[in-house]
Amino acid sequence: MRGVAAVAAMARVVVAGVARVVVSSVVVGLVAAVFVTCVVVLVARVVVLVMRVLEVLMRVAHTTTIYP
């Protein structure tokens, strides 16, 4: 019976370890997804800001008369 009890105890340890690894992997994946989403949103906002500045500069350039 000691062998059966040892196998059962070992199985519990393995299952607990696997569950811990799976949970930590899921948490790391979620954190990485949130980080990547934030970076994408920030880059998109910077691109929009640069496009607006360029639009204003182009409008000023087209409405300004430059004399030689």
Distance bins in CASP14 RR format, pairs under 12 A and 6 or more apart:
PFRMAT RR
TARGET T0000
AUTHOR 0000-0000-0000
RMODE 2
METHOD distances of the structure
MODEL  1
1 7 0 0 0 0 0 1 0 0 0 0 0
1 8 0 0 0 0 0 1 0 0 0 0 0
2 8 0 0 0 0 0 1 0 0 0 0 0
2 9 0 0 0 0 0 1 0 0 0 0 0
3 9 0 0 0 0 1 0 0 0 0 0 0
3 10 0 0 0 0 1 0 0 0 0 0 0
3 11 0 0 0 0 0 1 0 0 0 0 0
4 10 0 0 0 0 0 1 0 0 0 0 0
4 11 0 0 0 0 0 1 0 0 0 0 0
5 11 0 0 0 0 0 1 0 0 0 0 0
5 12 0 0 0 0 0 1 0 0 0 0 0
6 12 0 0 0 0 0 1 0 0 0 0 0
6 13 0 0 0 0 0 1 0 0 0 0 0
7 13 0 0 0 0 0 1 0 0 0 0 0
7 14 0 0 0 0 0 1 0 0 0 0 0
8 14 0 0 0 0 0 1 0 0 0 0 0
8 15 0 0 0 0 0 1 0 0 0 0 0
9 15 0 0 0 0 0 1 0 0 0 0 0
9 16 0 0 0 0 0 1 0 0 0 0 0
10 16 0 0 0 0 0 1 0 0 0 0 0
10 17 0 0 0 0 0 1 0 0 0 0 0
11 17 0 0 0 0 0 1 0 0 0 0 0
11 18 0 0 0 0 0 1 0 0 0 0 0
12 18 0 0 0 0 0 1 0 0 0 0 0
12 19 0 0 0 0 0 1 0 0 0 0 0
13 19 0 0 0 0 0 1 0 0 0 0 0
13 20 0 0 0 0 0 1 0 0 0 0 0
14 20 0 0 0 0 0 1 0 0 0 0 0
14 21 0 0 0 0 0 1 0 0 0 0 0
15 21 0 0 0 0 0 1 0 0 0 0 0
15 22 0 0 0 0 0 1 0 0 0 0 0
16 22 0 0 0 0 0 1 0 0 0 0 0
16 23 0 0 0 0 0 1 0 0 0 0 0
17 23 0 0 0 0 1 0 0 0 0 0 0
17 24 0 0 0 0 1 0 0 0 0 0 0
17 25 0 0 0 0 0 1 0 0 0 0 0
18 24 0 0 0 0 0 1 0 0 0 0 0
18 25 0 0 0 0 0 1 0 0 0 0 0
19 25 0 0 0 0 0 1 0 0 0 0 0
19 26 0 0 0 0 0 1 0 0 0 0 0
20 26 0 0 0 0 0 1 0 0 0 0 0
20 27 0 0 0 0 0 1 0 0 0 0 0
21 27 0 0 0 0 0 1 0 0 0 0 0
21 28 0 0 0 0 0 1 0 0 0 0 0
22 28 0 0 0 0 0 1 0 0 0 0 0
22 29 0 0 0 0 0 1 0 0 0 0 0
23 29 0 0 0 0 0 1 0 0 0 0 0
23 30 0 0 0 0 0 1 0 0 0 0 0
24 30 0 0 0 0 0 1 0 0 0 0 0
24 31 0 0 0 0 0 1 0 0 0 0 0
25 31 0 0 0 0 0 1 0 0 0 0 0
25 32 0 0 0 0 0 1 0 0 0 0 0
26 32 0 0 0 0 0 1 0 0 0 0 0
26 33 0 0 0 0 0 1 0 0 0 0 0
27 33 0 0 0 0 0 1 0 0 0 0 0
27 34 0 0 0 0 0 1 0 0 0 0 0
28 34 0 0 0 0 0 1 0 0 0 0 0
28 35 0 0 0 0 0 1 0 0 0 0 0
29 35 0 0 0 0 1 0 0 0 0 0 0
29 36 0 0 0 0 1 0 0 0 0 0 0
29 37 0 0 0 0 0 1 0 0 0 0 0
30 36 0 0 0 0 0 1 0 0 0 0 0
30 37 0 0 0 0 0 1 0 0 0 0 0
31 37 0 0 0 0 0 1 0 0 0 0 0
31 38 0 0 0 0 0 1 0 0 0 0 0
32 38 0 0 0 0 0 1 0 0 0 0 0
32 39 0 0 0 0 0 1 0 0 0 0 0
33 39 0 0 0 0 0 1 0 0 0 0 0
33 40 0 0 0 0 0 1 0 0 0 0 0
34 40 0 0 0 0 0 1 0 0 0 0 0
34 41 0 0 0 0 0 1 0 0 0 0 0
35 41 0 0 0 0 0 1 0 0 0 0 0
35 42 0 0 0 0 0 1 0 0 0 0 0
36 42 0 0 0 0 0 1 0 0 0 0 0
36 43 0 0 0 0 0 1 0 0 0 0 0
37 43 0 0 0 0 0 1 0 0 0 0 0
37 44 0 0 0 0 0 1 0 0 0 0 0
38 44 0 0 0 0 0 1 0 0 0 0 0
38 45 0 0 0 0 0 1 0 0 0 0 0
39 45 0 0 0 0 0 1 0 0 0 0 0
39 46 0 0 0 0 0 1 0 0 0 0 0
40 46 0 0 0 0 0 1 0 0 0 0 0
40 47 0 0 0 0 0 1 0 0 0 0 0
41 47 0 0 0 0 0 1 0 0 0 0 0
41 48 0 0 0 0 0 1 0 0 0 0 0
42 48 0 0 0 0 0 1 0 0 0 0 0
42 49 0 0 0 0 0 1 0 0 0 0 0
43 49 0 0 0 0 0 1 0 0 0 0 0
43 50 0 0 0 0 0 1 0 0 0 0 0
44 50 0 0 0 0 0 1 0 0 0 0 0
44 51 0 0 0 0 0 1 0 0 0 0 0
45 51 0 0 0 0 0 1 0 0 0 0 0
45 52 0 0 0 0 0 1 0 0 0 0 0
46 52 0 0 0 0 0 1 0 0 0 0 0
46 53 0 0 0 0 0 1 0 0 0 0 0
47 53 0 0 0 0 0 1 0 0 0 0 0
47 54 0 0 0 0 0 1 0 0 0 0 0
48 54 0 0 0 0 0 1 0 0 0 0 0
48 55 0 0 0 0 0 1 0 0 0 0 0
49 55 0 0 0 0 0 1 0 0 0 0 0
49 56 0 0 0 0 0 1 0 0 0 0 0
50 56 0 0 0 0 0 1 0 0 0 0 0
50 57 0 0 0 0 0 1 0 0 0 0 0
51 57 0 0 0 0 0 1 0 0 0 0 0
51 58 0 0 0 0 0 1 0 0 0 0 0
52 58 0 0 0 0 0 1 0 0 0 0 0
52 59 0 0 0 0 0 1 0 0 0 0 0
53 59 0 0 0 0 0 1 0 0 0 0 0
53 60 0 0 0 0 0 1 0 0 0 0 0
54 60 0 0 0 0 0 1 0 0 0 0 0
54 61 0 0 0 0 0 1 0 0 0 0 0
55 61 0 0 0 0 0 1 0 0 0 0 0
55 62 0 0 0 0 0 1 0 0 0 0 0
56 62 0 0 0 0 0 1 0 0 0 0 0
56 63 0 0 0 0 0 1 0 0 0 0 0
57 63 0 0 0 0 0 1 0 0 0 0 0
57 64 0 0 0 0 0 1 0 0 0 0 0
58 64 0 0 0 0 0 1 0 0 0 0 0
60 66 0 0 0 0 0 1 0 0 0 0 0
END
